[in-house]
Amino acid sequence: MSIEGGEVQATPQVVDVQIAIDEAIALVQEGKGVPFSASAIVHRADLLNLLVAARNLLPQDLDQAKAVLTQREAVIEEGRYSAEQFLVHAREEASRMVEETAVVSAARDRADEIIQMANEDAEAIKLETDTYVDNRLATLEVVLTKTMDAITRGRARLAGEKENDGLVIDE
């Protein structure tokens, strides 16, 4: 700290109001006490320099504090807006997920219905096929039975003719 031309000048070391006040307090605490008094002897120029530095720095700190408060309000408002947007998005997403869940559930139900109908149709087709095949086999059995009867009669005739052929020879 220096005094030039009787004017107190702040030293370039003091960059913060808090530091200037702390140094002024230290200066008073370290000052030589006056006997039988609560007073202290301090170097006037040093104390004045600290107080002037604090006074000069105070408007800057106040301006910074005001700016911080203004920014604080802007940040809070931006946070509120972001939170509202987030909530809107979350509600839309939840609604979409519920809708998807309903759609998926309906699709699964419909798929189960289709599978059930397909199984029933397959069972009906199997029964129809079994009946058709059984009827065809029954018809084939009748045809084969008739054929076997014809073969048996034919063989019997052949056997009878051979017997008759043998009788004729004996005559």
C-alpha angles and dihedrals in degrees: 000000000000142000115219120185091350090302120120113235127196115237116240089238092074107082101151133051090224091056092048092051092046091052092048090051090048090049092053092044091050093045118114111262121239110234116253091009142085089231126109133206111237133169103264096208093051093049092044091050091053093047092047090048090051091048091049093047095044097077090051091051091046091050089049090048091050090048091050091050091049091048089045091057091047092048091048091049091047089049091051091049091047091048091050091049090048091051092049090050092046091051091049091048092048090049091049091049092050090048091048089049090052091046092047091047091049090047091051091048090050091047090052089050092050092048091049091049091047091050091049091048090048091051091049091049090048091052091047090048092048090049092048093048091046090051091048091048090049090052090047089049090053091047091047091046090052090046091049090048090050090048091048092049091045091051091046091053090048090049089047092051091051089053089048090047088054091050093053091054092054093057 
